[in-house]
Amino acid sequence: MAKVKTAYLCQNCGSQHPQWLGQCKNCGEWNTLVEEIVEKSPAKSFSDRSKQHIINIIEVETFEEPRITTPSEELNRVLGGGIVLGSVTLIGGEPGIGKSTLLLQLALKMKKTILYVSGEESASQIKMRADRLTELQNPNCFLFTETSVEKILHEAKKLKPDFLIVDSIQTLQSQLIESSPGTVSQIRECSNEIIKFSKETNTPTFLVGHITKDGQIAGPKVLEHMVDVVLNFDGDRNHLFRLLRASKNRFGSTAEIGIYEMVSQGLKEIKNPSEILITKKFEELSGNSVAVTLEGNRPMLIEIQALVSTAVYGTPQRSCTGFDSKRLNMLLAVLEKRAGFQLGAKDVFLNITGGIKTGDPALDLAVVASILSSNEDIAISEHFCFAGEIGLSGEIRPIPQIEQRISEAEKLGYEKIFVSNLNKIPKKKYGIIVEEVSKIEDFHERLF
């Protein structure tokens, strides 16, 4: 007989403690230890394990994983070309951001047998949302509103679906664990059973995960290690755009992003985000500039807005949306120390339009251009764009994949792009003027 004992598990990090503590020793969070019954199984002997043998890495045969292409090109891009058979994908995001909508649209448009399991909504609620999303109905899409993982896997083995969607993993519970749904032990046990089913039957599975107030996927961190792909669906709920990113992908790159727009009919794919993210201005205003950024292999043009004004309350304010505030402070220090612009006693507000968040260093040059434009109240031509990183000594540093950025700006009709003179630009004729600059002082003179 296996011994049953009581342990205290942290609901934040999943660490186990022999007795209750007010603060978790592993992650430092307070009041996160919950008493749970843990069943300790006897250790297996070496003879019980399957026989394996060592092999030279040169002798290992490689083959390309077969993929299933989905109707969503943005999802295919983020996944690395499609869904791999037997893969388990975890998708997390803010409440109401569109996780269930994205997966329901996928289930309705795929010409495959889909089992959509929901522990949060009734079948009638899902049907109402499906009628609103699309007129196309997949006759092979089956709904199952259940929270018991044993019943879910029993029905899945009978139906043998091509895809399994579970919304959400925090609502499931296993009869083997005597604790409430959403606890660390329940999430770990349920995820382990679903992953085992997916690998044995070669069924691609999507898991929806809730997130905490810190933006992390709720439950033990081991959940993200167990699955094959971890997708983050984020964006400002006050804006229409949603960004799908991969923070882990065993079958492809994690640099690609997918862009969607939330409309009344659901999520709409954005084929060319540059045309939507840039405001169509009727008149040129100071403080606006256009940056050429790169997300994965996709070049995008986004609009940077800056407002520089005299500090009213004595202490200057530094506020930015969609941009790293520490990097903004660094750029302001470089402008004051290296270029002589007096910005220490002024408020600086920075905004990336459309609710886009990016950490590309190539935005530096456009940020500086917007700040200088607002400070001197001189508008930048709407036909100019910028791509360059700024160093601590005030130099304009080169950026990768400059040819793709120039081609994207040329395609959208811009007349001039400012880049670093250290970039190795291919010698060919562009339909756009490539202005090479070396330092901030040189950049200021050529811009204004």
N, C-alpha and C positions, 0 to 999 in steps of 0.2 A: 504494500500500500504506500502511495506517495504521501509524504507529510504535507499538511496544510498549515501555513503560518501567515501571520499578519505582518505587513510591511507598510511603510509610509512613503508614498511616491510623490515627487514634486510635479505639479501640474504644468510647470513652466518648462523645465528642462528634462524631466523624466528620471532624475536620479533617485535612488532608493536609500532609505534611512531606516535603521532598526527601531527608532522611537521618534515621537513627534517633537518637532522643533519649530520655533516661531519663524526662523529664517533658514532658508535652504543654504547649506554650506557650499553647494556647487555653483549656483547662479546668483545667490545673494538676494533673491526675492523673498518678500515677507508673506506669511499666511498662505502658502501654496502647497503645503504637505497635506495629503488626504490619505486616510487609512484604507487599505485595500487588502483583500485576501489573495495571496499569491500561492499558486500550486507549484510545488517544487518537484519536478520529475527526476527520477533516478538517472544518473549518468550512464550513457551507453558505452559499451566496451568497444575496443577497436575492431573486434571480429564482426560486430553488427554493421559496420559501415561498408559502403560499396567499395570494391577494390579499385584503386586508381594506380596509375604508374606515371612516373615523370617522363617528360618528353622534351626534346630539344626545340627551342623556339623556331629554328630554321625549318624543322619538319612540319610545323603547324600549317595546315591548309587554310587559306583565307577565302571568304566568299562574301559577296555583297548582300546585305540584308534586303529581302523583298519588302517593298513598301506599297501601301495603298494610297492612291491620290484622292484627296478630299475635294469637294466642290469649292472650298475656300482657298484661294491662292495665297492669302496672307498666312493662314494656318500652315499650309504646306511649306512656306518659306521659313517660318519659325522652327518647325519640326525638322527641317533639313531635307525636304523633298517629299514628305508624306508620312503616313503612320506605319511604323514597323510592326509586323505580326508578333503578337505575344508581349508587346511593350505595355508598360503601365505609366500613365501620364497623370501627374498631380497638378491641378490648376487652382490657384488661390487669388484672392482679391477682396476689395472692400465690399460690404453688403450693398447690393443694388447696382454694382458696377457692370453686370452683364454676364457673369459666369454661366448661369443656368441658361440664359438666352443663347449664348454662343453654342453650347452643347446641344440644346434642343433644335436649333437651326441645322446643326450638323446631322442630327438624327433624322430630321424631316427631309433633307436633301440627298442623303446617301441612299443609293439603291442597294442597300444591304439589310440583313436582319439585325435590328437593333433592340437591345433590352435596356430600357431607361428605368433605373431604380431611383425612387425618390423617398426619402425619409422625412421631408419637410413639407411637401405639398400633396394634396389629394389628386386623384386622376382627373377630376373635373377642372381643377385649377390649371393643371398642365394642358388640358385640351383647350381651355379658353385662351391661354397664351399661344398655343400652337395655331389656332385659328387667326389670331391677330398677326402672327409673324409672317406667315406665308400661305398662299393658296394651295401650294403643292403639299400633298400629304403622302407620306411613305406608308404603303399598306403593310409593310413588314416591320413597323415600329411598334413595340409592345411596351406597355407601362406596368410597373409593379411597385406599389406603395407599401414598403415593408422596411423594418429596421433590424430584423434578426438576420445576421449574416449567414446562419445555417440555412434558413428558408430561401434566402436570395441565391445562394450557390446551388441549392437543390433544384430550384426552378431554372437556373441558368444551364445546368447540366442536362435538363430535359429539353429546353428550347434550342440549345447549341447556337447562340447568336454569333454574328460576325463581329459585333461590337458590344461592349458592356459599358454603360455610363452609370456612375453612382453619385448621387447628389443628396447628402454629402457624407463624407467619411466620419464626421464627428457625430452623426445621428445614429450610427450603427452600433449594435451591441452583440456580444457573443455569450452564449449560455455557459461557456467554460469559465468566464470571469464574473465574479460576484461584485460588480461595481456599476455605477451608472454610466450611461453613454457620454462620450466626450472626455472621459478620463484617459490618462496616459496608457494604462494597461489595456483598456478597451480599444483604443485607436491602434495600438501596436498589434494586438491579436487579430482584429478585423482586417487590418491592412495586410498582415502576413497571410491570412487565409485567401484573400482576394488575389494577391500577387501569385500565390501558389497555384490557384485555379487558372489564372491568366497564362502562366508559363506552361502548365501541363496541357492545356487545351489550345494553346497558340492563339488566344483571343485578345485583341487589343482592348485595353481598359482605360477609361477616364475617371479619375477621382476628383471631386470638388472638395476643396479644403477651406475652412473658415480661417480668418486671420485674427491676431490679437490687436490690442490698441497700439502696439509698437510696429505693426505692419508685418510681423512674422506669422507664418502658418501655424495655427494652434496645434498643440499636441507635442509629442516628443520630436526632437530634431532627427532621430533615427528614421522617421517616416520619410523625410526627404532623401536620406541615403538609400532607403530600400527601393524606391521607385526609379524608373529609367529616365523620366523627363519631368522637370519642375517648371511650370509656366506661371508667370505673374501677370495678371490682368489688372492694369492700373489706369489712372487718369483722373482728372478732376470731374466730380459729378456735376459741377456747374457748367462744364463745357461738354461739347458733343463728342469729342474724340476720346478713343480708348486705345491704349497701347498694349500689345501682347508681347512679352519678352520671355526668353528662356534663361533661367538662372542655372539650370543643369540640363545637359542633353548628351546622353551616351551615344547617340547616333548622328550627331551633327554639331554645328557651331552654335554658340550661345550669343553671338554678336548680332544676329538678325532680329528685326522687330516686325510686327504686323500692326497695321493701323486700321481702325474701324471708326465709323461714325454712328452714334446712337440716334436712330430715327424712330418714328411711330411704328414702323413695320419691323423693328428689331435692329440688328447690327448690319451696317452696310460697309463693304470694303472700300478703302480709299486707294485707288490705283496710282494717282499722282498727288501726293500730299503737298507738294510745293505750291501748287496753284491754289490750294485751299487755305494754307497756313499764312499766306501773305495777303495783307489787307489791300484792297483796291482803293487807293487814296485819290480823292478828287483834287487835293492840293498838297504840296510838299510841306511837311511839318518837321521842326527840329526834334532831335532825339530819336529818330527812327532810322534803322539800318537793317540790312538783310545779310544773314550769315549763311554760308554754305557748309552744312554739317554732313556727317556720314554716320549712319547707323548700320553696322554690318557692312554689306556691299551696296547699300542703297543710299545714294546721295539725296539730300533734302535741303531746301531753302526755307529758312524760318526767319521771322521778323523779330528783331530786338528793339524794345522801347526803353528809353531812359529819361528820367526827369531829375534835373539838378537844380536845387533852389537854396536860398539862404536859410540856415538853421534858425527857426523861430524860438525854440525852447532852449537854446544854448548848446545842448549836446547834439551833435549831428546824428541823424538817423541813417542807417544802412539797411535797406529792405530789398529783397529780390524774390521773384517768383519763377520757378523753373530753372534757376541757376544757383550754383554753390555760393553761399554767402561769404565763406572764407576766401574763395578765389576772387570775389568782387573786392574785398578789402585789400587783397594783395595787388590787384590791378590799380586801385586808387592810390596805394602807397607808391607804386612804380611811377604813376603819372606825376605825383607830387615830388618825389625824390629825384627821378631821372630826367623828367621833362619840364619841371618847374611850374606845373599847373596848381594853383591854390584851391584845393578841394577839401582841405581838412576841416573847414568851418561851414561846409554845405551839406544839406541832405541829398542823398542819392537813392533814387528808387529805380529798380530794374525789373523788367517783365519780359518773359518769352511768351508771345501770343499763342492762343490755341490750347493752353494747358499742357504744352509739351515740356518734358523734363529731359535734359541731356547733359552729359558730362564731357562732351567733346572739347578738347583744348583749342580747337580751331575757331571756337566762338569768341576767343579773346579779342581779336582784332575788331569784330563787329561791336562788341561790348564797349571797347574804348572809343570807337567811332561814334556810338550813340551818346556816350557820356560827354565827349568833347563837343558834339553837335548841340546838345541841350545846354551845356555850360556857356557856349558862345552864342546860342540862339541862332544858329545858321543851319538851314536844312540841308540834308544830304540828298543828292539826286536819286530818284527812285530807280535809276538805271544802273546804280553801282551796287556791288556786293563784295563781301569780305571773307577771307579764309586764312587765318594765321594764328599762331600761338605766340604769346608774349613772355619773355624771360624776365628775371629779376633785375637785369641790368638795362632793361628797356629795348632789347633787341627783338626783332621779329623772327621767330624760329620757324623752321620748315615743318610741314605737316605731311602725313602719308596720303597716298592716292590722290595727288593733286590733279592729275589728268582727268579723273572721273568728276571731280568737283567743277573743274573748268568747263567740261562738256555739258554738265547739267545746267550751269548758269547760261551757257551759250544757247542751249535748247530752249530755255524759257525767255530768251530775248533780252538778256542784260547786255549792256554795252561795255562795261569795264569791271574787272575783278582785281582786288588788291591782294597780293600774296607776298611771301617772303622771297627775297632775292637769293636765298640759299637753296630753294627748291630746285630740283633738277627737272625742268619742264622740257618735254620733247620738242624738238625743233620742227614744228609744222604750223601751217597757217590756221589760226582760229578765227571764228567770226566774232570774237570778243577781244577787247584790249586787255592784255595781262600786264598790270602795273606792279612792278617789283619794288618793294621797300625794304629797308634794312633796320631802321630805328624809329621810335615813336616820333621824334622831331621831324624826320624825313617824311613819315606818313602824314603828319599834321599839315606840313607845307603842301604836299601834293593833293590832299583831300580838300583843303579850304583855300 
